[in-house]
């Protein structure tokens, strides 16, 4: 069933996502009749505003691949599918997806579910895009403060803008390429054998300046007159 084994989610699919923005004028502490109800109090404790844009999304669909220790890809392809140009897919012996509570930085998927295709395989032993990469959680938050001078339309606005304000780690991807011993069929590049960047481990974070990247704080001032 060639159509069936090539059926899967598009790489652009995001089945669940939420984005919302907000803006709120913070009530002044210099309320009429309070001890702060004077020129100094109104200037310091009034004119504050908070706004933000928050984004949440599941990760992009992806799947797994493999190489064989000591055997080049062309030879592996020829021995398995009979064509150097047609690579076999991994064989999944169980569901490689882990629940959120089971996942860890060094174990994003269940690597025990992966083995090599047998000789004579047509190379379609697993589907496409049956996994999802890491999701996104991002909070962009800004604080504004107005200092009035003269008329109400004239003021200086100080701005503190924070991108990924809580500095939440948003992973960009994981090592999806297994290295398999052709004799035993066992994966040999798991993190417990090769270290931090082994098969199944989260390996990279979103870039600085990208949505969900490391926190950036920007200061600015605008004069309105």
N, C-alpha and C positions, 0 to 999 in steps of 0.2 A: 504494500500500500504506500506507494511513493508520495502521494498527496498527503496522506495521513501523517507520515513521519516528517514532512516539511511544513506541517501546519503548526503555527504558534503565534505568540504575540509579536507585534511590531516592536522594533527597538525604541520607538517614540512613545509607546504605551505608558500611561500613568493612570492606572485604574482608580486610584484614590489620591485626591489632592485637595488642599484647602488653602486659600489665600484671602486675607482680609486686611483692611487698613482702618485706621481710626485716628481721631483728633479730639483732644479734650482740653478745654480751658480750665486750668486748675483754679479753684476758688481762692481768692485772696485771704490771707490771714488777717489783713488790716480791715476787719469788718467795722462798719459804722458803730461808734460807741465803744469799741475795744481799746485797749491800751496802745495798740499799734496803729490806731486811726489818726495818723499824722502824716505830714509830707514825707518824712523819711520811711515810715512803715509802708505807706502805699507804694513808694518807689521800689523798695526792696522785696516786699512780699506779694505784690500784685503783678499782673502782666505775665504770668507763667503759663506755658502751654506745652503739652506733650502730644506727639503724633508717632505713628509707626506703621510698618508694613510687615506682616507675619506670614510665612509660607511653610507649608507642610506637604510632603509628597512621598509616595512610595518610590523605590528605586527603579531603574530601567531594567527591562528584561535582558537576560543573558544566559549563556550555557557554558559547558565545559569542553575542554580539549585535552589531548594527551600526546606525549612522545614516549619512545621506548629507549631505555638506557643502552647505549652502545650501538644503536641502530639508527641510521639516518631516516628522515621522513620519507624520502622517495622509496627506500628499501622497505620501510614499514608499509607504505601504501601498496607496493607491488605484492608483498607477501600476504597482505590481508584482503584487499579488494581486487587485486590483479591489475590495477592501473596506478602508475606513479603519480598521476594527476588527480586522483580521487582519494581523499583521506578518510579513514574510518572515524566514526564518532565513538565516544566512550560508551561502555556498557554500564548501565546503572542497575545494581543489584538490590537497591532499596531507594527510598526517597531521600535525596541529598539535602532537602530543605530542613532547617532547624527552626524550632519555635524561638520567639524573641528571648525567652528566658534561658534557652540553651546556648545561644550564640555568645561568642567571646571574640576578642581581637584576633587571637590565633586560631579560632575555630568558627569561621562564619558559616561553613557548610559541613555536612557529614562526609568527610573524605573516605570513610570506610565503604561507601556505596559505589566506589568507582573502580573499574577494572578495564582491561583491554578487550578489543574485539577479537574474535577467533578467526583463524584463516578461512577464507572463503566467504566472509561476511560481505554483504553489499554496501557496508559502511553506514547503514541507517539504523543502528541499534538503539539510538535514543533520539528524542525530538529536538526541537529548537526553542530557545528562549524559555526554558522550563524553570529557571531561577530568576531571582531579582537581586540586583545590586543594592548597596546601602541607600536608604532613603534620605530625605532632607528635612531638617528642622532649622528654621532661620527666623530671627527677630531683628528687624531694623527699627531702632527707636531714636527719636530726636526730642530734645528739650529746647524750647525757645523762651527767651526772656526779653521783654520790651522795657526800655528806659525812655520815658517820654521827656521831651523838652519842648516848651512852647505849646502849640496847639496839639490836639489829639492825633492829627495826621502826621505829626513829626516825631519820630522816635528812632532809637538805635536798637536793633534786634541782635542779640547774641544767640548763637546757635551751637549746640553740641549734638553732633550726629554720630550715632554708633551703628555700624553695620555688623551683624551677628553680635548683638549687644551682650549676650550671655556667653560668648565665645564657645558655643556648643561645637564639638568636633563632628564635622560632617565628612564621612569617609567617601572617597571618590570611587573606590573599587577594591577588588580582592584578587588574589592569585587564582586564576581559573584554569591553569595549565598543569595537569598532573604529569609526573614523570614515573613511568611504570617499569618494573623489572620484567622483561619479557619471559623469563623462566618461571617466576612465581606468580606473576600477575598482580603483585603488590605495589602500591604507591610508595615511592622511596623519597619523595621530596616534601614530606609533611613538616610543619614547623618543629616538631620534636626531634627531627633528624637533621634538618638543614638550617634551622634558625628562623628568625623573625619573618622573613619573606616567603616562607614555604607555602605549598599548595593549600588553599582554603583559608589563608590568613588575610585579614584586611591589610592592605599595603600602602595606600596613599590617601591623602586628604584633599579636599577641594582647594584650588589655588587661591593665593592672596588676590583679592579684588574680584573674585568670582562669587556668585551667589552662594552663601553658606561657607565661604572661606574664613580664615582666621579673622578675629575681630579687628576692625579699623575704626578709630575715633577721629572725627574731623571737627575742627573748630572754625567758626566763621562769624563775621559781623556784617550787618547790612544797615545802612543809614537810609531812612525814609524821610523825605522832606517835600 
